[in-house]
Amino acid sequence: MEGLIPVENIAQKIYFIREQKVMLDVDLAVFYGVEVKRLNEQVKRNIKRFPENFMFQLTAEEAGASRSQIATLKRGQNLKHLPYAFTEHGVVMLSSVLKGEKAVLVSIAVVNAFVKMREYLATHKQILDKLKKHDENFVIIFDFLRQLTNKPKEQAKQKQIGFRPKEG
């Protein structure tokens, strides 16, 4: 299965919309090897399997705003339909309405991509949390270093003490 669709290819098609990680019907149709129209027909025939936390349709504003990021259409083309966004759970449900071995394999690959992305984000969050804890210490250290490297003008004007040979 790993050879069917690389996880990196799938991860590139996971977007953050309405504070959720989702995939669009256009991208899923490519992975499943079906037309977007056919994918959406199957979803509509089984709409009870897709509550709002599994799937939602983008608004015109969301589609327009995400169009430059997602680049599903070429410049000058219009949206024929507002795209549907599927959460991880919605992708799993797609495998039950799209029949065939490929549907099952693609769903597994997509879920694995969601899991890897979640692990990646969790790792980076832990690192950021650790840096925040040490942030105050860094500020103190940098302030101290700044004080050491910036000699006050008063010290420069003070008369030096100690032995100095006579000039001349």
N, C-alpha and C positions, 0 to 999 in steps of 0.2 A: 504493500500500500504506500509506503514511504516514497516509492519511485513514481507512483501515479501523479501526484501533485506535491511538489516540494512545500514544506511548511512555510518557508519564506515567501513563496508566491501567495499563499493564502493569507499570511499575516499582513501583507501589503494591502489586502482588500478588506481589512477590518477597520472600521471607522468609529469615531466617537461622536455619536449623535444623541441628543437628549440625555446626556450623561450616562449613556450605555454603549457598550461595544457591540457593534452590529455589522452585518454584511448586507449588501444590496442585492435585490433580485437579479439585476443585470450580471453581476459577478458570479453569483451562485449558478445562474443558468449556464454560464460558460463552463464552470467546474463540473456541473452535472451533465453537460453535453446536450442540453435541451434549449429550445427557444424560450425567451423570457415570457412570451405569451402563454406557452404551454405550462411553464412552471406556475404562473399566476392562475391559470385555469384550475390546476390541481388544488392549489391553495383555496380558491373560492369554492370549489366543490366540497372541500373539507374544512370550511371556515371555523367550525366549532373546535377544531384542534389547534387553532391559532389565536389564543387570547392576546390582549394588548402587551403582556410581558413576553410574548413569543415573537410578535410581529406588529409593525405599525406602518402606515403610509406616511411618507414625508409630505410636509406642507409645501406649497409653491415657493415660499421663502427659503425653507430648508434646502429644497432641491436647487434653487438658484444659488444660494450661498455655498453649497457643497459642490456645485458643478465645476468650479475652477479647481478645487482640491481633488475631486474624484475623476473628473474629465471623462464622463461616460459618453458625451456627445462632442462632435466636432463643432467648431465655431460656426455660428449661423444656423445651426439646426435647432429645432424646438423640441421640447419634451412631448412625447406622444401620450405618456401617462406619468403620473407621479410615482416614483419608485417606492417599492416596499423595502423596509429594513427588517432583517431577521436577527433576533438575539441568538445566543448560543443554543438556547432551548428550542427556538424556532427552527434552527438548522437541523437539530436532532429530529424534530417532528417532520421536517421535509422528507427525511429518508423513509418515513412510513407512508407518505402519500405519493412519492415518486418511486415506482416499483423498479426492482432490478438490483443486481449485484453492485453495479457502479454507484447507485444512489447510496447504498450502505457504506461502501468504501469511501466515497467522497465525504459523507457525513462524519465518519470516524476521523478522517484527515482534518476536516474543518474544526471539529471539537478539540483535537490535539493542538491545533494552532491557537485556539482560544486559551487552552490550558497553559501552553508555553508562554503566551503573551501575559497571562495573569502571573505566572512565576517570575517573569522578567520584571514586570512592574513592581511586584512585591520585593524583589531583591533590591531594586533601585530605591524604593521607599525606605527600606531598612538602612541603606547607606545614607540617605538624606537625613533620616532621623538621628543617626549617630553624629553626623556633621553638625546638626543643629545643637545637640548637647554640648559639643565642644566649641561651638561658635563663640560663646562668651570668653572662653580661655584664649581663643585666637585673637580676639579684640584686645585683651589685656596684653598679650605678648607683642602684638604689632604696635600698640601704643608705647610700650616700653622700648622697643627697638627704634621707633621714631624719635623718642626722647634722646636715646643714645646717639643717634646719627645727626641730630640737629643740635649743634652746640649753641647754647644761649649767647647772645651778644655781650652780656655782662661778663662772662668768663673770658671772652676775647680781649676785653679792655683791662682786665686786672693785670697788675704788675707781676712779672714772674719773679719768683724767689729762688735763691741759690747762687752758686758761683758762676760768673760770666767773665771770660777774659776781656781785657781792654782792647779796644779796636785801635789799630793804627800803628 
